[in-house]
């Protein structure tokens, strides 16, 4: 086993969007980044970009819902580097469709990716950080962990759950010098929206909820055009990882802060009217 003299960060969901931007931002600061996602070709291309810019990257293809994959990921990192300084839990997707029309097996898979896969990987990383006496765990939630949007019941359920789970974890791990941070992106220009809309229309585009589904699809397309660059989120994550005393939460990107504030201070009735206006 060789031990790294630089900090090491695992970034899941690193094949595109926020995950890829985060990996590049951390690598630019001198962190060795371990790139984890299912799409190996995209990870290899990202690693090449990072290394051509003078950074260090290691590709470990990983499906966070696969027990063998997450075990292999953590074993590979600890054997090769001897440490894990940061874990950025970025893998996730948005399942949209009416509650009535969404198969419960699809809903379960949404939880497997957005919560249980993340949780299992975190369980494996915590003992390493606990023995080190430090570390930072960044859970990428969403403004959708505090608010809601129509047709996204199962997605929002996972993000609301992740927020509460992270709060409990933060308190448990503080005694060991481990920070737990929640990042709540708003509208970000990534492929997330296209994937969400495709699933939404497949489930609810032709049935009794079709009119609302198409309205949501159109609104999503408009928001994507005005969305923030993933680098905005990556910068917040880099700040959290570099800080000795990071914020508990970072709400970043278009709409995040105003929509969270509208829900928090205006209550449900005010927020419902905001949703009516946006849709």
N, C-alpha and C positions, 0 to 999 in steps of 0.2 A: 504494500500500500504506500502511495505517495501522498503527502499532505500538502495542500495548497497553501501558499503564503499570501494569497489574495482572497478577498471575500467571494463566496460562492452563492449563487441564487438559482433556485429552480423556478421556472416560469411555465405554467401550464397554459394551454390555449395559445401557444406561441407561434402558430403557423400563419396568423394573419391579424389584422386589426390592432386592438389594444395590446394583446399579448406580444405581438411582434414589435410594436413600438416601444413597449416596456423593456423588452430584452435588449433592443438597440440602445436605449437610454442608459440602462444599467451597465452595459458593456462599455459604453463611452466613458463611464466613470472609473473603469478599471476592474469591475466585477466580472468574474468568470460566470457566464450564464449557461445554465443547462436548459435546453429547449425541449419541451415536452408537448406533444400533440399527436393526433392520429396521422396527419398528412406528412409523411416523411419527406417527400419531394420539396414541399414548401419549407420545411425545417432546414433541409440541406441548403437551399438557396439563401435563407436567412443567415445561417451560420457562415456562409461564404461572404455575405455582405459585411457581417460583423468582423470577421477576420481580416478582410481586405481593408477595413478601417482601423486595424491595429488592435482589435479586441479579441477576447477568447470565448469560444462557444463550444458546447458539447451537445450533440443531438442524441436524444433518447426517445424514440417513438413510443407514445403512451396513450392508451385509452383509459381515462380516469375511472371508468366504470368496471374495469377489468382488474381483479385482485392480483393476478400474476404480473400484470403490467406495472401497477403502482409499487409492488414489492421490488420488482426489478429496477425501477427508477431509483428508489431510495438506496437500495443496495449498491447500485452502480456509482451513485454520487458519493456515498460514504467510503466505498472502497477506493475510488479514484482520487478523491480530494480530502477525505477525512473530516469534512465539516459541511454544514449547511447554515449559511448566515441569514438567508431570506427565502421565504416561500411565497410566491405570488400565485394565488389560486385564480387563474383567469379563464379556465375552460368553462364554457357554458353556452346556452342558446335560448332563444325565446320561442316557446310553444304557444301559439295563438289559435283560437277557435272557440266557438261557444261551448259552455260547460256541457250542455245537452248533447252536442255532436262530437265531442272529443273522446275517443276511446280511452278507457281508464288505463289501459296498458301504455298508451302514449303519455298520459299524465305521470304514471309511475316512472317512465324513462326520464321525463323532465326532472323529477326529483333525484333520480340516480346520477344524472350529470351535474345538475346545479347545486346539489346539497350533499348527497351521500358519497359520491365519488370524491368530492372536495374534502369531506370530513374524514374519509378513510386515509387519504394521502396525508392529511394533517396529523392524524393519529400516529402515523409512521415517522413523521418528521420531528414531532415534539420531543421524543426521548433524546434525539441527537442534540437539539437546541438546549434542552434541559441540562444535559451533561456539560455542554459548552458554557452554560450560564448566561447565554444571550441569544438573540435572534429576533427576526421580525417576520410575522405572518400577515400578508396582505390579502384580504378577501375582497374580490371585485364583485360588489353587489350591483346596485343600480339606483337611480332615483326611484325606480319601481319597487324598491324595498321599503319606501316610505309612502308612495302614492300608488295610483292604479290607473290603468287605461282599459277601455272596453275590449272585450274578447280575449283578455290576457289573464284570466283567472288563475290558471295553473302556473304560468310564469311568475306572476306576482306572488303567488303562494310560496314558491321556492325562495324568492328574494326576501320576503318578509321573514321567512324562517331563518334564512342565513343571517339576517341582522340580529335576531335574538340569540341565535347560536353563537355568533361572534362575540356578543356582549358577555355571555357566560364564560366563553373561552378566555377572553381578555382578563377577566378577574381571576380565573384559575391559574393562569400562567404568569401573572405579574410577579408573583413571589420568586419566580425562577429567572427573572430578567428578560422575559420574552414579551415583546410587544405584539398586540393584535390590532390591526387597522382595517377599517371598512372603507372602501372607495365606492362612491355612488355616482357613476357617470350619468349624464343626461343624454341628449341626442348626439350621437357620435357617427361620423361618416365611415361606416364599415359595411361589410357584407351581411351583418346581423339583420338589418332591416329587410333585405331581399329574401333571406331565408325565412324570416318570420312571416312575411306577406305570402310567400308561396304556400306555406303550411296553413295559414289562415284561410286562404281561398280554396285550398283543397278540402278542408274540413267543413267550411261554412259558406262557401261562395255561391252555392246553388240552392240552399234550403231555406227554411223560415227566417234565418238570420242573414240572408244574402245581402240585403240593402245595407245593413250596418257593417257587415264584413267589407263590402266594397268601399264604404266611406272611410273605414279605418285604413284600408290599403292605400287609398288616395292620400289621406293625411300623413301616413307614414312616408310615402314617397316625397311629399313636400318637405317634411321634417328632415329627411335624409339629405336633401339638397342643401339645407341650411345648417346641418350638423357640424359640430366641432371636429377638428382634426384629432385622431387618436393620440397625437403627441401631447395634447392637453392632459389627458389621463395619465400618460406615461410620466409626465413631469411631476404630477402629484404623487405617484407611486415612488418615483426616485427620491422625492423629498422625504416621504415617510421612511423609506429604507435608510436614508442617510442620517435622519434625525435621531438624537439620543432620547428625545421625548416627543414622539410624533403625536399628532392629533388622533383622537379616537376615530374620527370620520373626516373624509374629504369629499364634498359634493362639488363636482367639476363638470364643465361642458354645458352646452346650450340647454336651457330650460331647467336644469337641475335645481339650482337654488331657489328661483321664483316659484316653481311648482311645489317643492317641499315646503316652502314658507306658506304658500296658499293653503295647503292641507293642514299644516300645523296651527296656523293662527286663524284661518277662516272657518275651519271645521268642514264637516261633510257637505253641508248644503252649498257653501261657497265653492268648494272644490268641484262638486257635481256641475255647477254652472260653468266653471272653467273648462271642464271636459266637453260640455255641450258646445261651447264656443270653438274649441279646437277641432272637434269632429265636424 
